[in-house]
Each structure stands twice: as structure tokens, then as C-alpha cells.
Amino acid sequence: MSFDDFFYGGAGIIVILLLVYLFLFFGWIVAYVIRGIALSTIARRMGKELPWLAWIPYARTYLHGDLAGNITLKKRTITQPGIWLIVLPLVGGVIFMVWYLVFIFSTVMSLTWNQDFIVNPQSPPTGMIVTMIVSLVLMVIGMLVYQGIFYTLKMLVNNKIFGQFTTSNMAIAHSVLALFIPMYETICLFVLRNREFYTDGDANANPYPSQSWGQLEYGDHVNYQAPPSTPAATPTSPEVPPSRTSISGEDWS
């Protein structure tokens, strides 16, 4: 293969990679705008003071959690879920960085302690291998625990938000699908942003009384109140007809 073929072949690969990166960047911009419109619209309809936070990185994550409000789990309540959505990834990143440094340090120290391996590379460094296996197992367990906590929180937040616009069953379904399908959460928020608040058939269930009431869906139970009943008249004893003696003076009994 000549130099020209190698150059033009490499240039073609670079052009393809640049086009792929450009397409991904354009898709990211579109997703960012759609999510900003969805979050700001929902925040404005819910009466939030700073709906423009939907356009600022990290601040939009806080706003996303703030739209859900407090989340109650049996006897415990998660307050400020927006802050937790920001803090958990930061804590996870710090823990991973600490683990990585400890892993490198322990590997180097194990290699130093195994003098036989340095002198005779044919002998297996048992201590270093055990240290690496234990470190990898701890990393996997830690990542599973972190992802379980973080994605559970995201599902609870989305379930609370989606539940303002649709039934509880559909809100759960949307929340679960948002964990596995890319862009599903953003698209779902965008589609639901202008929908009437769902009331579950109870006219007093709307959490935002300053907004328009949600329309009752077909089949929902409506709590009608019976009008006050009219007090019944006091029963009177039937009139006794006058006796015959009172009329003719004769007793016909």
C-alpha cells in the first residue's frame, strides 16, 4: 500500500469520525433544548420561582428533583431530592477516585513485597493477584450499591412528576422505561409538559390550585355530595271520626 493510499484512507476514517462526533454533538444540543423546554414549562405551571434553572447545567438537575417535592417511603421522607441527584454522582466519583488510587498503591506495594517475582518472573505473584481480585470485587459491589441507590432515586422522582399528569400505573411504567431507554425521560417530560394535572377523580386532589383543574378521565369515580335533605314533617295522629252519639245523641256502638 502506497503512502497516498494510507494518507487518504486515514483521512477518510478521520472524516467519518468527525461526522459521527458532529452528529452526536447535534443530538446532544437537541436533547438539551428539549429537556430545558420541558422542565421550565412544568416548573412554571407548578408555580416554581426559578423555572429558568432548567437551562443551567447541574441547576437543571436540582430543578428536576425539586419538581417532585418530598418523597415519602413508608415511615421515611426524602427531602430535597434535587440536591441528592447532584450529590450522589459527586460522591460516587470521589469514592471511585479513592478506590483507584488505593488499587494502584496496593498493586505497587504487593509487587514490591513479592521479591521472588522481581528476581524470578516465572513465579506467580500470589499476593498481588489476591489484592487485585479483592479490590475488583469491592469495586463491583460498590458500583452496584451506588447505581441501585441512584437509579432508585431517579425512578421515585420521575414517578412523582409523571404522577401529576397521568395515572399511577402509567407513571410507574414511564419511570421504569426511563431507566433503560435513552432519551425516554426527556421525551416523556416534553410530551407531558402541557397536559392537565391529573386528579384521580378527586376534585380536591389538585396540588396546584392556582392552575387549571385536571379533567376527570372516563371511568373515574366522582365523589358527588348529596344535597341536604328537607326535614320531615312531624307525624300527627290520625283524626278520630266523631262518634254517633255526638251527632244524633244515640249510641250505636
Buried (B, 14 or more C-beta within 10 A) or exposed (E): EEEEEEEEEEEEEEEEEEEEEEEEEEEEEEBBEBBBBBBBBBBBBBEBEEBBBBBEEEBBBBBBBBBBBEBEEEEEEBEBBBEBBBEBBEBBEEBBEEBEEEBEEBBEEBBEBBEEBEEEEEEEBEBBEEBBEEBEEEBEEBBEEBEEBBEEBBBBBBBBBBBBBBBEEEBBBBBBEBEEEEBBBBBBBBEBBEBBBBBBBEEEEBEEEEBEEBEBEEEEEEEEEEEEEEEEEEEEEEEEEEEEEEEEEEEEE
